[in-house]
Every structure is written in structure tokens, then in C-alpha cells.
Amino acid sequence: MSTPIVIEDYDPHWQEQFEVLRAQIAAVLRPLAAAIEHVGSTAVPGIAAKPIIDVDVLLRSAADLPEAITRLATLGYQHRGDLEVPGREAFRPPPNDVAHHLYVCVPECLEYARHITFRNHLRMHPEDARAYERLKRALAVEFRNDREAYNQAKTEFVEKVLRRVATMEHSVPAGRIIP
């Protein structure tokens, strides 16, 4: 049985925890990483989340993946494979580290782009961030001991937001500034 899903009120220390993780990861992945991003709900100021930091690393080149895996192992990360997400490799963090998920993405990784787009949208649209928070709290009660069902139940909301963002991006003429 997995550990119960717990949603906690926003904690400003989540950003500090991410910065510590980013520094450690950057120290071993220079110059392979193009970006190291805080994604997921803990990256959206003010909303409740599972207290697990999500970190996405974007590599400069897919050819750098084997070297990134080797370098992350020196920090104690265990490579878990792509977990059926093309272009994204998952890693188990070192024991006794801050609770976090680490993903290393190749430049063409669609999941990386989705994470950044969704995070940025929630940061800029507090009404959607609050709706997402309410959904997650309700789902955490409903699926308290079933992470897979919890994650699947969030998918409809995430997909709806991403479709809306894509529609908004395509409806704005190039060069036009939206107030």
C-alpha cells in the first residue's frame, strides 16, 4: 500500500528547497543542462500541494543523456527509465533527501513543454490555480491511497487548461500585445 496522499497549504520553503536542489543538480550537470525548472504545484505560489518538489531538467542535447545519468548517480540518484513518457527520464532521489521528483528531458520532450506551460498559466491565472487546488484537495480525499487514480483524475483539468492555452496562443496575431 502506498503512503496516503496529503495536500498541504502553500509553504514558501518549497521554493527554497527547490533552489538547494537546483544548485546541487547544476553543479554536476554543467554544461549539459539548458534549464533546471521548478514545476508542479509547489512551483505555484499560494496554492496547496503535495509537499513534493518537482524538478525538470532540460538537456541541451539528447546525446548528453547517458552522461547526465552517470553524473546524477554521483549524487545518489537512481535512474528509473522513461516510465512510458517519451523524452523524459525519471530518477529516484537519494535517501534522506528533500522529497522530490527529478526528471531529465531531451530538447524535443513534449512533457517538459506541458509542465512549463501549465505552471506558467497557473502562476498568471489565480482563478485557475484556485480551481486546481480545490480539485486536488477533493481528489486527495477520494483517492487517499491510490496515487494512480488521483493523478488520472487530475488529467482532465490539466488537458482542458492546456487546450485553452493553445487556443489563446493561436488566436493572438503575431506582434500584438494583450493588456
C-alpha positions, 0 to 999 in steps of 0.5 A: 500500500502506498503512503496516503496522499496529503495536500498541504497549504502553500509553504514558501520553503518549497521554493527554497528547497527547490533552489538547494536542489537546483544548485546541487543538480547544476553543479554536476550537470554543467554544461549539459543542462539548458534549464533546471525548472521548478514545476508542479504545484509547489512551483505555484505560489499560494496554492496547496500541494503535495509537499513534493518538489518537482524538478525538470531538467532540460538537456541541451542535447539528447546525446548528453543523456547517458552522461547526465545519468552517470553524473546524477548517480554521483549524487545518489540518484537512481535512474528509473527509465522513461516510465512510458513518457517519451523524452523524459527520464525519471530518477529516484532521489537519494535517501534522506533527501528533500522529497522530490521528483527529478526528471531529465528531458531531451530538447524535443520532450513534449512533457517538459513543454506541458509542465512549463506551460501549465505552471506558467498559466497557473502562476498568471491565472489565480482563478485557475490555480484556485480551481486546481487546488480545490480539485486536488484537495477533493481528489486527495480525499477520494483517492487517499491511497491510490496515487494512480487514480488521483493523478488520472483524475487530475488529467482532465483539468490539466488537458482542458487548461492546456487546450485553452492555452493553445487556443489563446496562443493561436488566436493572438496575431503575431506582434500584438500585445494583450493588456 
